[in-house]
Amino acid sequence: MAMTRQALEVNDTDVTARLYMALELSDGKWKVAIGDERRAPSQHTVSAGEAPALLQVIERAKKRCGLSGTVQVVSCYEAGRDGFWLHRWLVEHGVENLVVDSSSIEVNRRQRRAKSDRLDAAKLYEMLGRYVRGEKRVWQVVRVPTVQEEDARRPHRELERLRRERNAHLNRICSLALLHNERLNRGRALQAQVEALEGRLPAALWTELQRECERLRVVERQMRELEAATEAQAQALLKGHSPFAALMRLRSIGIKSAWVLAHELFSWRRFNNRRDLAGCVGLTPTPYNSGSSTREQGISKSGNRRLRAPLVELSWLWLRHQPQSALSSWFQERFAGGGKRMRRIGIVAMARRLLVALWRYVQDGVVPAGARVKAA
C-alpha cells in the first residue's frame, strides 16, 4: 500500500497522462466509471468477477481520450465482500488501486436521494480525482494486508463465529425444552439431560432436540480442533521475535488476547500517531457541540469491532495483575472512588491508554511504566 500511495504522489509533470477508474462492485455486475477528468467519464458494465474485462475497458478509455505513451491508471473501489483479491490483481497489472472504507465516503444528507450503482460509480470517480489532487481527507484508505497476513486472521475469526453458533444451539435447546417446563442446565451434562427427556416430551419435539444436540456436538468438535491448532501455532510463535511473543511477555496478557491483538492490529498495520491507533479500534470520543447543544455521544465504534471487547476485558485484567503500573494508578486515582458507573466509563479510557502503551511496547520496545514482565 505504501508503494501505491507513493506512486499517487508523483507530480503531474512526471506523468504523460492519467486515467481515473472507479468500480462499484456487486454480486452480478460491476459498474465502471473511467475517464481523464477533461471530459465526462464513460460508464461501462462488467460481469462480476471478470477482472480481465477491466483491461479492455482501460484500452477503450485510452482510445476515447486520445491517450498514448505512458498512461498511469488510478482506480478505487469500496472495501466489502469481494475482499482484496481485486486490489492485488489490479496492482499486478500496473494499476494504482485504492481500497476505500465505505463508511468514510460522504453522502447526500437529503431524506430522499437518488441512488444506483451508476450514480455511486460516478461519485467514486469524482472523489478519486479529488483525492489524487491532494484532498487526502476526502475518504479513508484501507491498509491492504498481504495474503499471508490476511490468512493469519482466519483461525480466531472462525473461532469467534463458532462460539456464536454454539450459543445459538444452546439457547435453542433450552428454549425448546422450556416449552414443556423442562429447565435444562447449560453445562457439560446437557446431552445427558436431553436424553433423559425421552418419553416426557412429544416425539417430534424430542427428535428436534436430538438433531439440535447433534449440530451442537459438531460445532464443539470443530472448536476443540481449532483451539488445538491455534495453541500449536502460538507455541511456535513464542520461540521467535514477533508482536505475539512480545505481548506474551507482559503479565495479565494471555494467549487469546495476544493472538487477537497481534494478528488484527500489530503484525501488519502501521500508525502515524496514537490518534490513528485509537481511531482504527473505534475508541475515540465523539462529542456533539453545535451552538448551545453540547453532549458526549460515547466512543465512535467505527474501527475494528473484534478489538474493542478484548481490550476492555484486558484492561480489567491489567488492573488486577499490574496494580503497580502507572496505568492502574491513574485509573484508581481517577475512577475507583466514583461508583460502578464511573468505573464502567473509566475502563474505556483505560483501554484506550493501554492500547497506546502496548503499541509503543511492540513498536519501540518501551515497557509500560511500572509494568511487570513474566519470568523467562
Secondary structure, DSSP 8 states (H G I E B T S, - for coil): -HHHHHHHTS-GGG-SEEEEEEEE--SSEEEEEEE-SSS--EEEEEETT-THHHHHHHHHHHHHHT--SSEEEEEEEE-STTTTHHHHHHHHTT-EEEEE-GGGS----SSS----HHHHHHHHHHHHHHHHTT-GGGS-B-----HHHHHTTHHHHHHHHHHHHHHHHHHHHHHHHHTTT-----STTHHHHHHTTTTTS-HHHHHHHHHHHHHHHHHHHHHHHHHHHHHHHHHHHHTS-SHHHHHHTBTT--HHHHHHHIIIIITT---SSHHHHHHHHT-SEEEEEETTEEEEEEE---S-HHHHHHHHHHHHHHHHH-TTSHHHHHHHHHTGGGHHHHHHHHHHHHHHHHHHHHHHHHHH----TT--B---
